Amino acid sequence: MVAFSFSVLSRLRTRTQSIYIRFKHSATGRSPLNSVSKFESQRSGGGGSSVFSVAALSASSLAFLLQSNLSLCDGLPDDSGRSIRVGGKGSSSYVVKGSHKDLPREFVDELRSICQDNLSLDYEEREFHGKPQNSFHRALNIPDVVVYPRSEMEVSDIVKSCNKHKIPIVPYGGSTSIEGHTLAPNGGVCIDMSSLKKVKSLHVKDMDVVVEPGIGWMELNDYLEPYGLFFPLDPGPGASIGGMCATRCSGSLAVRYGTMRDNVINLKVVLANGDVVKTGSRARKSAAGYDLTRLMIGSEGTLGVITEITLKLQKIPQYSVVAMCNFPTVKDAADVAIATMMSGIQVSRVELLDEVQVRAVNIANGKNFPELPTLMFEFIGTEAYSREQTHIVQKIAAEHNGTDFVFAEDAAAKRELWKVRKEALWACFAMEPTFEAMITDVCVPLSQLAELIAVSKKELDASRLVCTVIAHAGDGNFHTVILFDPNQEDQRLEAEKLNNFMVQTALKMEGTCTGEHGVGTGKVKYLEQELGIENLRTMKKIKAALDPNNIMNPDLYGGTRSGNGPRLWPWPILMWSCTYVFGQHLELAW
Ligand SMILES: Cc1cc2nc3c(=O)[nH]c(=O)nc-3n(C[C@H](O)[C@H](O)[C@H](O)COP(=O)(O)OP(=O)(O)OC[C@H]3O[C@@H](n4cnc5c(N)ncnc54)[C@H](O)[C@@H]3O)c2cc1C
């Protein structure tokens, strides 16, 4: 075995948008971050200027002053030929449509009395919130208003007011989700939770922590480190704990510690009528009542706004070893991941990258990793146990054509390696900086993973698009990043076709269309096929009971807002039928 080391990158910034946009726009020289920093300084009070200062008023804010009914939602042209502003990039075929009602003046007055200065009508700020930072999905409209509540009570008052006036709500966390989750196709109110980021209480002896939803997992781990504790879920850098609950996310450590579903003890949630519900006690187990915690986790803001979370924590491992190994094919690599899990070793991470993804990592980070299918492992425990696991897996790898088995024990080197892995998605844009990425997220029973990756890889390699493979291989969860030129419709359709191929293959293997990224606006079309009509009907009943006016993220999970009442599932079903009949290419809009 050969020990290796990595130089520490200092380029990583904490805000996910910064990193993503840097990769995406480095080739064009555009600098879209100016407006982001402006919002941040406004919220923190750093600039000292109110969002309502006259100098800061945008054209749409002025419109607000002049009209009694507000129409601030100018995104893309709609049927009435209203003003044309930004939106998708030329093609409208992946734009989510929506129905937009002008905001009643009374409602905006109410909202302003609740939020005071923490409310923005600024066009750029609304546009920024209406455009996902990490996905290609676009919507016809953008939010009419962005609010930044400072307390649970404020959230409740905002939601109550929205419910009274039947105004759509989109909760907003770190905006790292990748299925168009934070779009506001019907306009309405974007509730940005970033001002609610306190650690409310830490119980070291119980190994749990109570936090507000806007805190990021990385910030939380910085806070916990001196106590020898950490929170083991690691989705996109910049993701918030509230958004992570809402998407039921996981990450590279889920193979050891489970997903968000397994790591939340209880929640507080503001329901559509403004009621604040606590879903359980702080006890680790409870058999009392329906499991409302698990109902809310993964509900993607469609059932309520999460305002407080109690999380299970883990001890920072005494010792760890990170290892890497190359293989001639991705199937060999996947076979080793499966054999490792079958050996009974409790790896804490096992990640697979194909040769294209390694090339992207090399280009983006100035690295020189062998451009071959690669497995990355982390072993934890005592020093002796970590090394023993490393040796066992080295043997397994050798039996499956593994070469160049290397490992790291130095703390900085290990941190650097996982950082590079975590940013692998953004690294892809180093290959095609002006392209968009379609990211697949299928997950299958572990025994099926090698076959799924092998058949998918054949399709991906045959495509003219650049496609990379990244897998949380110990969980049977694998992603492809498919890069396409958003100005070339045929390329987007080709990406859709590949995505659909993998979803259909995974479903045949009793898998899922989304292992961890969630449904958003992008995966709705697969739900009926995966879950069955009875399942969807049950979800519809839950949604109608908790949100009778269909105001909570009305477009996610297939809701729609034409008229005031809830209209759910028929649309995704129709969409899926169209997919089936018309050769599997269709608009994501409905
Ligand atoms: C580079 C990169 C790597 C990634 N890696 C992973 C990975 O390994 N594993 C993984 O699972 N995901 C991964 N993701 C996806 C993403 O980080 C997760 O989906 C994350 O959980 C989203 O959190 P967020 O705070 O950014 O949520 P947002 O994007 O802000 O919102 C997501 C959804 O949650 C809702 N929401 C947000 N806050 C609340 C709230 N307080 N109450 C109710 N609803 C709310 C929103 O309305 C929206 O529907 C990655 C993303 C990127 C960009």
The ligand as an SDF file (V2000), in Angstrom:
LIG
                    3D

 53 58  0  0  0  0  0  0  0  0999 V2000
  -22.8800   19.7260   -5.1110 C   0  0  0  0  0  0  0  0  0  0  0  0
  -24.1300   19.0940   -4.5490 C   0  0  0  0  0  0  0  0  0  0  0  0
  -24.0220   17.8580   -3.9370 C   0  0  0  0  0  0  0  0  0  0  0  0
  -25.1730   17.2530   -3.4110 C   0  0  0  0  0  0  0  0  0  0  0  0
  -25.0360   16.0570   -2.7940 N   0  0  0  0  0  0  0  0  0  0  0  0
  -26.1220   15.4860   -2.2370 C   0  0  0  0  0  0  0  0  0  0  0  0
  -25.9980   14.2330   -1.5720 C   0  0  0  0  0  0  0  0  0  0  0  0
  -24.9320   13.6330   -1.5040 O   0  0  0  0  0  0  0  0  0  0  0  0
  -27.1040   13.7040   -1.0140 N   0  0  0  0  0  0  0  0  0  0  0  0
  -28.3330   14.3510   -1.0710 C   0  0  0  0  0  0  0  0  0  0  0  0
  -29.3050   13.8310   -0.5290 O   0  0  0  0  0  0  0  0  0  0  0  0
  -28.4730   15.5260   -1.7170 N   0  0  0  0  0  0  0  0  0  0  0  0
  -27.4140   16.1130   -2.2850 C   0  0  0  0  0  0  0  0  0  0  0  0
  -27.5520   17.3100   -2.9280 N   0  0  0  0  0  0  0  0  0  0  0  0
  -28.8930   17.9430   -3.0150 C   0  0  0  0  0  0  0  0  0  0  0  0
  -29.2350   18.9680   -1.9140 C   0  0  0  0  0  0  0  0  0  0  0  0
  -28.0850   19.4220   -1.2460 O   0  0  0  0  0  0  0  0  0  0  0  0
  -30.2380   18.3880   -0.9150 C   0  0  0  0  0  0  0  0  0  0  0  0
  -31.4530   18.1170   -1.5770 O   0  0  0  0  0  0  0  0  0  0  0  0
  -30.5300   19.2890    0.2950 C   0  0  0  0  0  0  0  0  0  0  0  0
  -31.2060   18.5140    1.2500 O   0  0  0  0  0  0  0  0  0  0  0  0
  -31.3660   20.5300    0.0050 C   0  0  0  0  0  0  0  0  0  0  0  0
  -31.3380   21.3920    1.1270 O   0  0  0  0  0  0  0  0  0  0  0  0
  -31.5360   22.9750    0.9420 P   0  0  0  0  0  0  0  0  0  0  0  0
  -31.4480   23.6340    2.2680 O   0  0  0  0  0  0  0  0  0  0  0  0
  -30.5970   23.4770   -0.0700 O   0  0  0  0  0  0  0  0  0  0  0  0
  -33.0360   23.0280    0.4370 O   0  0  0  0  0  0  0  0  0  0  0  0
  -33.7020   23.9580   -0.6710 P   0  0  0  0  0  0  0  0  0  0  0  0
  -33.0890   23.6560   -1.9890 O   0  0  0  0  0  0  0  0  0  0  0  0
  -33.6860   25.3650   -0.2500 O   0  0  0  0  0  0  0  0  0  0  0  0
  -35.1910   23.4160   -0.6370 O   0  0  0  0  0  0  0  0  0  0  0  0
  -35.4990   22.0960   -0.9540 C   0  0  0  0  0  0  0  0  0  0  0  0
  -36.9770   21.8310   -0.6950 C   0  0  0  0  0  0  0  0  0  0  0  0
  -37.2330   21.9140    0.6920 O   0  0  0  0  0  0  0  0  0  0  0  0
  -38.2280   22.8940    0.9890 C   0  0  0  0  0  0  0  0  0  0  0  0
  -37.8340   23.5520    2.2320 N   0  0  0  0  0  0  0  0  0  0  0  0
  -36.6860   24.2270    2.4900 C   0  0  0  0  0  0  0  0  0  0  0  0
  -36.6740   24.6390    3.7620 N   0  0  0  0  0  0  0  0  0  0  0  0
  -37.8390   24.2240    4.3250 C   0  0  0  0  0  0  0  0  0  0  0  0
  -38.4300   24.3530    5.6240 C   0  0  0  0  0  0  0  0  0  0  0  0
  -37.8140   24.9830    6.6180 N   0  0  0  0  0  0  0  0  0  0  0  0
  -39.6540   23.8050    5.8280 N   0  0  0  0  0  0  0  0  0  0  0  0
  -40.3040   23.1370    4.8350 C   0  0  0  0  0  0  0  0  0  0  0  0
  -39.7950   22.9960    3.6080 N   0  0  0  0  0  0  0  0  0  0  0  0
  -38.5720   23.5260    3.3520 C   0  0  0  0  0  0  0  0  0  0  0  0
  -38.2450   23.8070   -0.2200 C   0  0  0  0  0  0  0  0  0  0  0  0
  -39.4980   24.4220   -0.4110 O   0  0  0  0  0  0  0  0  0  0  0  0
  -37.9170   22.8330   -1.3290 C   0  0  0  0  0  0  0  0  0  0  0  0
  -39.0630   22.1530   -1.7250 O   0  0  0  0  0  0  0  0  0  0  0  0
  -26.4350   17.9230   -3.5020 C   0  0  0  0  0  0  0  0  0  0  0  0
  -26.5270   19.1640   -4.1290 C   0  0  0  0  0  0  0  0  0  0  0  0
  -25.3940   19.7460   -4.6510 C   0  0  0  0  0  0  0  0  0  0  0  0
  -25.5280   21.0960   -5.2970 C   0  0  0  0  0  0  0  0  0  0  0  0
  1  2  1  0
  2  3  1  0
  2 52  2  0
  3  4  2  0
  4  5  1  0
  4 50  1  0
  5  6  2  0
  6  7  1  0
  6 13  1  0
  7  8  2  0
  7  9  1  0
  9 10  1  0
 10 11  2  0
 10 12  1  0
 12 13  2  0
 13 14  1  0
 14 15  1  0
 14 50  1  0
 15 16  1  0
 16 17  1  0
 16 18  1  0
 18 19  1  0
 18 20  1  0
 20 21  1  0
 20 22  1  0
 22 23  1  0
 23 24  1  0
 24 25  2  0
 24 26  1  0
 24 27  1  0
 27 28  1  0
 28 29  2  0
 28 30  1  0
 28 31  1  0
 31 32  1  0
 32 33  1  0
 33 34  1  0
 33 48  1  0
 34 35  1  0
 35 36  1  0
 35 46  1  0
 36 37  1  0
 36 45  1  0
 37 38  2  0
 38 39  1  0
 39 40  1  0
 39 45  2  0
 40 41  1  0
 40 42  2  0
 42 43  1  0
 43 44  2  0
 44 45  1  0
 46 47  1  0
 46 48  1  0
 48 49  1  0
 50 51  2  0
 51 52  1  0
 52 53  1  0
M  END
$$$$
